[in-house]
Amino acid sequence: MVVRVAVVGGGAAGMAAASRAKRLLGDRGEVVVFERGGWVSFALCGTPYYIGCTVKRLEDLVHYPLSEFVEKRGIDVRLYTEVTEVEPDARRLRYRRGSGEEGVYEYDYLVLATGAVPKVPGPWRGLLGYENFFTLRSLEDADRIRAYVVRNNVKRVVIVGAGYIGFELSEALRMLGREVTVLEMMPRVLPAVLDDDVAEVAARPLLENGVDLRLGTAVREFEAEGGRVRRAVLSNGDAVEADAFIVAIGVAPNRGLAERAGLRIGETGAVWTDERMRTSRPEIYAVGDVAETTDLVTGKRVWIPLAPAANKMGFVAGTNIAGGEAVFPGVVRTSVTEAFGTVVAATGLSEAQAEREGFHPVAARLEARTKAAYMPGAGRVVLKVVADGETGRLLGAQAVGDETAFWRINVVAALLMKKATVWDLFAADLGYMPKVAPVWDPLVIAARLLMRKLGTRPRAA
């Protein structure tokens, strides 16, 4: 008997689930992917670099060509096909092709990988039809932005939001020689992951490279004339004129299909899943940016729409659908971004977040070299590590600096997964080599500073 698996969404999570299920089921499985756009296995994280022309072709943002999935892996991929309804009791879905043709597919298992959608406040939604007003959540969006900015020789661009997209887009557009204004209603860049003292350092490369960065500045409204948006009117009454506007204030889970199917929506607003990525109906799975998971630091439910977790969720779902045993335990919120050669990375909780979660945090912040002092070309990193003041358990870390900020945060992320303590960080057997790291690594120095606050004797977490 053939097992029929339907996957809605051809992004990272959806294709991971489809590929894993088909590999394990082999000829016993029929796997069909429904993708409303024209691409599968695409890298949304690379879109700022395409807009900035560092990545030359849109096709370069596709991990695997369509033929890899269709011809080599035996997956039925249906592009420009939107799933309009799921009927769980009948185990079938309804779809509509770009041509207008409608159809029905009956499944044994369903994977929802519908991703996330950009947040756009109600009064602004009517502006999305204007030629110079954009959001960025697909390869098609990236293509439209690049075409408009480059072909029209746009001079001034306003980006609303200083999160990951705003941070990276500011560099991409400055590298094209455009004047860039970034408007952020919070008092810091990357407000979802950084404390104020680290965010101040992260903002410097933008300011030093000519970005007009306005923090604590909300957009009250946009004004349009002649079919184009002309200016953003700010909360303080000022107005910023530009030739193009990009709204990047965050995303929300694309849960419409799940809601209409009667699936349980979690406390985060994303689709509830268990460790096996099953929804409230065991034959339906949810993966990627539409699904919530567990925060391994707090133990609470959390929604973190990032690519590494999405890929793993898909792998786990596909394994279980094919009869295997796999779990996705959760995340520790690890994220990395970069602009103008400065890497910003974070994992776990910031000091402010830890306090809000009921911990009694202590923190150590330092600036240090990233190579031995006698080696030329040594970079620097600003590192902040947060721990629980009562138990010494590690809670999170933030780093800004050269590319080593990335791997140092990954070290802390691995320790967070195991509920490690400050003393574990101090004892971690990190490698040393003068050209790539100092003998007293900044992570170990941070642990020593925290030990002074906590006392040197380890305590149980």
N, C-alpha and C positions, 0 to 999 in steps of 0.2 A: 504494500500500500504506500502510495506517494504522500509525503508530508508537504503540505502547501504553506509556504511562509510568505506573507506580504510585509513589505517594509515601506513605510511612508516617509520619504525624505532621503535624498542621496548625498547628504553631507558626510562628515567624518564618522559620526556615530552610526548612521544608517548603513553605510557601506561596510563598516567593520562588522556589524551584526549580520548583514547579508553574506559577506565573504566567509565568516566563521561558520555560520549555519550550513552553507552550501559545501564547504570543505568537509565538515563532519558527516553530513547526510549523504553526500555523493549523489548517486543516481536515485536514492530514495527520497530526495528532496527537490521540490520545485520552489525556487526563490524568485520573487518578483519585486522589483523596486519601482515605486512610483515617485517621480521627481517632477515638480511643477516647472522647474527651470530647465536650462539647457546644458547643465554641467552636473557631474557627480564627482565625489572624492576631491573636492576643491578646498583650497587653503584660504579661508577668509582672513586669517591673520596676516597674509601677505598683501592684502589689497592696498594698504598705504604705500607700499613700495612700488606697486604697479602705477598708482596715481602719480607718484613722484618720478616715474620713468626709470627707476633702478631695475625693476623687472620690465623687460621690453614687451613681452607678449602676454595676453590674458591666459593663453593656453599653458604658460609656464607655471601658473598657479594651480594646475590640476596634477594631483599626485600620480594618478595612473590614467592612461587613455581609456576611453569607453571600451575599446576592444579587449583590454585586459579582463574586464568583468564579464563581457558578453561571450567572447570567443574562448578565452583561456579558463575562466572560472565557471562558465555555464550559468550565469545569472541573467535573468530577463529584466533588462533595464528599460523603462518606459519614460522617456524625457517629455517635457511639456505636457505632463499629465497630472492633473490635480485631483486628489481624493477629496470629494465633497461631503461624504458622509460615511460613518461606520455604524453598522447594525450588529452589535455584539451578540444578541440572542440568536441571530441567524448565521453568525460568523461570516459576514460578507461586508464588502465595502463598495461604494459607488464612486466612479471617477469620471472625469471629463477631460478629453484631449484638447490640445490647442486648436484643432480643427473644428471643435464643437461636438465631436462624436462622444457619446456617453456609453458607459459600460458598467458591468458588475463583476467583481472577483470574489470567489468564496475561498476562505483561508482556514487553515487549522490553527496557525499562530499569526499574530499581528505584532509588528514592532512600530511604535510611533517614534519617529525621529524628526519631528517637525521643527525643531530648533527654536529660535527666539526671533522676536520682531523689535525694531527700534521703537523706543519711547518717543512719542510726539504728542505734546499737549493738544487737547481738543481744538483750541482756537488756531493752532498752526497747521492742522491737517489739511485744510483747504489749500494751503500753499504748496503742497507736494506736487501739484500739477504744473507749477511754474518751472520754467526751463533752468533757472539758476538756484533752485532750492532743493537740497539733497539730504538723504540719510545714507548710511553705508552699512549694508548687511548682506550683500550678495556680490558676485562677480559682475553682474549686470549693472549694479549701482556703481561699482568702481569704474567700469568702462564709461558710463555716462559722465561721471565726474571728470575723469581724465580728458575725455573728448571735449567737454565744455571748457575746461580750464586751459587746455593747450590750444585747441583750434580757434578759440575766441580771444586768445592772448589776454586772458583775464589778469588784471593787475592786483586786485585786492580781494582777499577771501576772509570771511568771518567763520570761525569754528565755535559752536556753542557746546561747551563741555571740555574739561581738562582731564578726562579719564584716559584709558588706554588709546582709544582711537584718536582723540584730540591731541594727545601727547605725540603720537607717531605721525599724524597728518601734518602737524605744525612743521616738523622737520621736512617731510616730503615736499610740501608746498614752498617752503623757504628755499630748498635746493633747486626749485624751478624758478627762483627769482621773484616769487610773488610776495606782496605785503600780506602778513598774516596777523589777525587779531583773534585771540582765544578768550572767550568769555566763560567764566566759571562762577556759579552762584555760591559755592563753598569757599572758605578762606584759604584753600590750599589746592595744589595739583594732586591728581590721583587720590581723591578724598576717601575712596572706599578702602584703601589699603595702607595709607601712610599716616603717621603722626605728624603734627605740625613741624616739629624740629627736624624731621627727615625730609618732609615735603619742601621745606625752605631750600634745602640743598638740591633737591630734584628739579626745582623750578629754574635754577641758575642757568643751565645750558640753553633753555628757551630764551631767557632774557638776554644772554650774551650773544645770541645769534639773531637778534633783531625781531623776535616775536613780541608783539604787543599783548602781553599777558595781563588780564584784568581779573583779579580774584575778588570774591565777595560781590560779584556783579551779576545780577539776574537780568534776563531779557523780559521786558514787560510785553512787548508786541513787535511784530514786523510790519513795515509799511511797504506796500507794493504800488507800482505805477506801470502802465503799459505792458502788462503781462509778465513783469519781472519784479522780484523783491529788490527794494532799493536800500533799505536801512533797517537796522535793529535798534529799537528804542529801549533804553535800559531803565532799570528800576530807579536810578537817580535822576532820570529825565534826560540824560545825554543820549545822543544818537550816533551810531557807527554806520557809515555808508560803505558798501562793498559791491563787488561785481558778482560774487557767488557766496552762498551761505550753506554751511554743512552743520546739521544738527546731530550731535553725538553725546546725548545726555544719558545714555544707558539703554538697556534692552529689557524685554519682558518675555516670559515663556509663551510660545505659540501653542496655547492649550485648547483652542477652539474645538478641534475634532474630539479631543478627550472629554471635554465638558459635555458636548452633545451626546457622546456615547455613554454618559453616566459614570465615568470613571472618577475615582476619588481624587480630589485636588488637595494637596498638602498645605500645611500652614504657611509655607513660603509663597504660595500661589502657583507653584509648578506641580506637575503630576506626581502623586505619591507613588513610590516604588519600594519594594523590599530589597534585601541584599542581592537577590538574584535578578533584579531589574524587572520583576513582575509588578504589574499594577494591581488594583483591587479586583481585577478579573485575571485569573492565573494564565489564561491563554493570550493575554495582551501584555506586551512589554513596552516600556518607555525608556528611551536612552538619550543622552546628550543634553542639549540646552533646554529641552522641554521637561526634563525630569529633575526632581529634587533628590538629595542624598543625605548623608550624615556628616556633620562636622566632627572629626575625631578629636578635636581639642575640647570642645564644649559638650559633645555628646548630643547636641541638638540637631534638628533638621535644618538643612541649608540648601540654598540654590546658588551654584557657582558655575556659570556658563563659560567654561574654558575647554580648549581642544584636548589636552591630555586626558582629562577625566572622560570626555565624550567618547574618545576612541576605546578606552578601557570598558566603559559601560556597554558599548556595542559588542565588544569581544565577549563579555560575560553573558549578555543576552543570547547571542548566537550559540554559544556553548551549551547553555541550558536548554534552548529550544531543540537542539540536536540530541538531547538526552544526557549531556555531560553534567558535571557538578562544578560550578564556579560562583564566586561571590565578589561583589564590589563593596568593600567595607566602608568607603567614604573618602573624604578629602581633608586636607589641612590648608586649603585656600592658597596654594602656591601660584604666584604670578610673576611675570617678567615683562618689561617693556624697555624701549631704548629710544633716545633722541640725541642727535648731534654727538654721538660717540659716548654718551653717558648711559650706563645700564642702571635701571631701577628694578629691584626685585624685592619680593616680600613673601612671607609664609606665615601661617597661623594668625594670631590676633595681634593687632597693634596694642600699645599700652592703653589707649582710650577705650578700645573695644573690650579688652580684658577687664577693665574696671566696670564697664556696662554689663558684662556677663557675670559679675559677682565675684570675680577673683580679687585678690589684693596684690596687684602687680608691682614688681620692682623692675627697673630697667638699667641697662648699661649702654651708653652711647660713646663711641670713640671714632677717631679718624686715624688711619694707619696706612703704611706702605703695603703694597701687595707683592713686593719682591724684597730680597735682602737689601739692606741699606746701601751696600757698596756696589750694587749692580746698577748699571745705567738703564734709563727708560722705565724706572719703577713707577707704576701708577699708584693711585690712592683710592681708598674706599672709606665711606662713612657707614658705619655699622651700628645697628641698634638691636639688642637682644632683650626680650621680655620674658620674665619668669614669674611664677606664683610666689609671693613673699612668704607664704605659710609652709609650702611643701618643697620649694625649689624646682618644681616641675617646669620645663620649658613651655612657653605659651606662644612664642612667635619671634620673628626677626624681620628686619628691613635693612636693605643695603643700597647705597648709591655710589657708583664709581666706575672703574674700568670693567672689562668683561668678567673679571674674577668675582664680581658681586653676584653673578649668576650662580656659580658653583657653590659659593659659600652659603647662599640661601638654600640650595638643594641639600646641603649637608644637614642644616637645621630641619628641613622638611622631613628628611628620613628619620631623624631623631624624634620629631613630633609624632610620627606614625607609631612609634613604640612607647610613647608617653615618657620619654627620657627626661632626666633632670639636668640642672646646671653642672653637676659633678660629672655626669656622663659626657657632656660637651667638653669639659676640661680634659677628660681622660681619652677622648676620641683619638684614635691613632691616625692623625692626618699626615699626609706626606709632606716632605720638606725637600726643596731643591732651590738654591739661591736664585736661579733665573726665573722661577715661577711662583715661589712662596717664601716668606720669611720663616725662620725656625720657630719663632713665637707667632703663630698665625693670629690674625685679628679675632677669629672666633674663640681661640683659647684665651686671649687677653680679655675679651668680653666676659668669658666664663669666670676668670679670676676676679674681675671687678664685681660681678654678681656674688661671688663667694664671700667677698668682704662684707656685703650687705646681709647675706644670709647666714654667715658662719660657715666654717670650713668642714664641719661634719655632715656627711650626707644624711638626708632624712627621707623617709618613704614618701613617694608621690601619692 
